[in-house]
Amino acid sequence: QVQLVESGGGLVQAGGSLRLACAASGSIFSINAMNWYRPAPGKQREWVATITSGGSTNYLDSVKGRFTISRDNAKNTVYLQMKSLKPEDTAVYYCNAGVKTTLNLYDVWGQGTQVTVSS
């Protein structure tokens, strides 16, 4: 069984910073792309950022230049450094990853971590 556990959410004033972490655990052989999502009006979840196994990154336009995604493959962990936070960034942030075990490939989601940005 594989699971993802997020941490690092909290309450911050507009313009502040937070760093989210998401650690994978279980019988992991390798991890493909790792992603962050958040809910958005009219959508169940809005994609925020991706980092591939090779380290390539991509971002939602509204967070480019403010958010940085990174990963530590030795720790099976992905991070989301968020700077210059805005009230509209308030959301539950979910981690997602394609995780390979010796038997199968799983699309795994974390339980979410709340980020609240006050104006």
Secondary structure in CASP SS format (residue, H / E / C, confidence):
PFRMAT SS
TARGET T0000
AUTHOR 0000-0000-0000
METHOD secondary structure of the structure
MODEL  1
Q C 1.00
V E 1.00
Q E 1.00
L E 1.00
V E 1.00
E E 1.00
S E 1.00
G C 1.00
G C 1.00
G E 1.00
L E 1.00
V E 1.00
Q E 1.00
A C 1.00
G C 1.00
G C 1.00
S C 1.00
L E 1.00
R E 1.00
L E 1.00
A E 1.00
C E 1.00
A E 1.00
A E 1.00
S E 1.00
G E 1.00
S C 1.00
I C 1.00
F C 1.00
S E 1.00
I E 1.00
N E 1.00
A E 1.00
M E 1.00
N E 1.00
W E 1.00
Y E 1.00
R E 1.00
P E 1.00
A E 1.00
P C 1.00
G C 1.00
K E 1.00
Q E 1.00
R E 1.00
E E 1.00
W E 1.00
V E 1.00
A E 1.00
T E 1.00
I E 1.00
T C 1.00
S C 1.00
G C 1.00
G C 1.00
S C 1.00
T E 1.00
N E 1.00
Y E 1.00
L C 1.00
D H 1.00
S H 1.00
V H 1.00
K C 1.00
G C 1.00
R C 1.00
F E 1.00
T E 1.00
I E 1.00
S E 1.00
R E 1.00
D E 1.00
N H 1.00
A H 1.00
K H 1.00
N C 1.00
T E 1.00
V E 1.00
Y E 1.00
L E 1.00
Q E 1.00
M E 1.00
K C 1.00
S C 1.00
L C 1.00
K C 1.00
P H 1.00
E H 1.00
D H 1.00
T C 1.00
A E 1.00
V E 1.00
Y E 1.00
Y E 1.00
C E 1.00
N E 1.00
A E 1.00
G E 1.00
V E 1.00
K E 1.00
T C 1.00
T C 1.00
L C 1.00
N C 1.00
L E 1.00
Y E 1.00
D E 1.00
V E 1.00
W E 1.00
G C 1.00
Q C 1.00
G C 1.00
T E 1.00
Q E 1.00
V E 1.00
T E 1.00
V E 1.00
S E 1.00
S C 1.00
END
